[in-house]
Amino acid sequence: MITAAQMRAARALLGIDQRQLAEMSGVSLPTIQRMEASEGNVRGVVDTLTKVIEALNRAGVELIGDNAISREGGRGVRLVSPNPPGPPR
């Protein structure tokens, strides 16, 4: 599974826009936009999700699921606790 937030974060790490991700994955721009606008886990055709994930992997982004251990070294970002943005606690 991939979340919309993971997709946006992956693009930010790569410094690419939605159009570039669409080209890299062979998925249409409106589909990428729809995926990133969704709440929580991205829902869609399994083949489409696979294309996006594989394109991100080829570009050097490893998507890490809940409670999963990163397989490779390197820099990255991981959301430890999904707290909503707001004033500091």
Buried (B, 14 or more C-beta within 10 A) or exposed (E): EBBBBBBBBBBEBBEBEBEBBBBBBEBEBEBBEBBBEBEEEBEBEEEBBEBBBEBBEEBEBEBBEEEEEEEEEEEBEEEEEEEEEEEEE
